Amino acid sequence: MPHSLEEDVISVPVLLKTARLAQWSEAIGENFLPLEFRCHRHADFHGTARMASIGAGRATEICASAQKVARTPQLAGRSDSAYVKALWQLNGETFLEQDGAAARLGPGSWATYDASRPYALELSANSHFITLLMPWSDKDETPRLVRRLAASALQTEGYARVALDLLRQMLHASSPIDAFSGSLLHQSLMNMLQASLRLELMSRVGTDAHCGDRLSAARSHIDRHLHDATLEPATVARALNMSRRSLYNLFEHSGDSPCAYLQRRRLERARDALADPLLARNPITTIAYDHGFSDAAHFSRRFHERYGESPSAYRQRVASKPATERCLAGVPP
């Protein structure tokens, strides 16, 4: 199903049990991404996979015999879309390699990696783990975070633990979830993984707690001055009595940049305003200016790039939703 990863659907989990490596390879390729499988003794192979769609993502729980799995350069080169993958180890071991980095995952650890690019996994006997495959684009924060932490063994705690618990419940659900709820669940999982990766990066840089405080101060300053069209990294740095390079270093450690954070927050605030019924009579141009955009056409282009539709189309679509759906999606009633 890789070709349909954009569908906002969650199915009743499908269970696959097989002792044939060829059938296993075909099923995984059809439901996720094409991979190359190798097993030392085909006669001893066995695998069980519980698979489900979650909005635009795919989740699977796997119990399998020892094997080697590779996303080869040839297979990766055939992919037209970009995906990120997270893997939580429940039992046994998985050895993960990507771009020269390597991690040995045991029970209680997890890792993330770029599934669009070559990688290799080596599973121990009776390896048991859960994976989540999610599409992303360069406009998302996820790629920057994954690139910095790809193939690193992380502890399954905090947001990563919550995400794992949610996945286990969904993979063992007995009834389907509607498309709208599936989309919300997918976004929630993505947000939890982003938060977990951010915290991990901050902990690596943030043995010095002062670094985290300064980043929070920089973000807070930006959030308070989003309406100012002249706001830019240089003015933020001056306001916080630091150099422009120091400001960029702060954001780099969190997998972000000052410019990307500023534009993302402006677009998020503008989107909230477009969805607010109390501002329904405000022209889109006014909303753009109120959130620091000096050019309405530029605002419209950036909004479409990030959210896949124009500001006017978004406003009309949200206004047509029932109040209950707007509430579930976090849209003002």
C-alpha positions, 0 to 999 in steps of 0.5 A: 500500500505505499502508493496509498499512504496519503489516504486518511483511512485506518483499517481493522488491523490485518494479521499475517503469519507465514513460514515463507520468506518470499511471501513475507517479503511480498506482503511487507513490500505491498503494505509498506515499502519494498525491502530486500530480505535475507535469511540464513536458513529459509527452512527455519524462517517464520514471521508474524506481522499485525498491520494497520493504516493510521491516517497517512501512516502505516503501523506494524507489529512484527515477531520474526526469526533472525533475518537481514533487511535492507532498503538498498540504493536501488530500491530507495531510488525508485521511491517518489515520496519521502518517508520517516520511520520509527522502530520500538524494540519490545524483545530481542535485538535489532541492529540498525545502520544508516549513513555510517551511524549504527545503533543496537536496539534492545527492549525499552529502546527505539530509533528513527531513520529516513525510510526513503534512503538506504538503510539496513536492519539485522534482527536477532532470533525472535525479534519483536518490535513495532514500527510506524512509517509516516510520509513527510516533506521538506516543509516539515520539522521532522526531516531535520530532527531525524537527520540529526538523530537517525540510527541512534538508540533512544530510551522509550520514555516520555512522548515516545512511550505514549506514542508506543502505547497508542500504537499498541492499542490501535494495532489490537483494535477490533473495529475500524476508526473513521477517516477524520479520527485516523487523520487526527491520530496520525498527526498526534503521533507525528507531534509526539515523535517530534516532541520526543526528538526535540527533547532528546536533542536539547538534552544532548546540547542541554547538559547546559540548562542555560542553552534551553532557557535561551532557546525558550526566550528566543522562541517567546520573543518571536511569538510575541512579535509575529505581527512585526513585519521587520522581525528577523533573526538579526533583530531577535539576536539584538533583543536577546543580547546575543550574536546572530551566529549564537542564535542560529546555533541555539535553533540548530541544536533543536533541529530548526532554524530561526527563519523556519520557526518564524515563518511556521509560527506566523502561518500557524497563527494566521491559520488559526485566525482564518478558522476563527468565526469571530474574524470571518469578516476580516479580509485575508489580506488584513489577516496576512498583515496582522501576522507579519506578512507584508505581501498578500501574494507571498502569504498565499504562496507560503500558506499553500506550500505548507497546508496544501490549499489556499487561505480562502479555500482553507477558510471555506472548508473549515467554516463548512465543518460541523462544530463538533469536528472543528472542536476535535481538530482544535479549531475555535468553535 
